[in-house]
């Protein structure tokens, strides 16, 4: 009886570890729009950092992790398929052991819309110090830069999908562009 109980507890522990792991996402590198699964959309996030970062974690319909592969020093964009819904930036790790928390802060929440490209903002990170790190962190809206990036790097995906702003606050820039595009076609 004791053997069955310990085996059952072991199985429960393993299953809980497997289901609690965050999904690692990486930026797309090929400009090929694929048929998205039901309830999925594209995340478009800009990152501007003065140091390489270790990882960023997000909570939402699925727990998500961006790894150091996409978090190199400089100005980068991440375009990745993601489950639709509301997300929050939870932690930003500047090393394996040092991180900054974002506990339910409204300025770090965003929404992914199904079947669309959701530009959620540009995460600006200026880090100083190593042993006692400090950072200036801000999620800003750079919609005009984001559309230029998409036109240059992912024109096929952009031509097949509408793009919206899903970051904090409101922005009608992409709606305005769609309206202008519609008037040119008339």
FENPEGI-V400871 format. One record per helix or strand. SS is the DSSP state (H for helix, E for strand). FROM is the first residue (numbers start at 1). LEN is the number of residues. Records with the same first field share a line. If there is no record, write none. Layout:
SS: FROM-LEN  FROM-LEN
This chain:
H: 2-19  68-3  106-3  143-11  155-6  173-13
E: 23-3  40-10  55-5  64-4  74-10  85-9  99-3  109-4  117-12  134-7  163-3
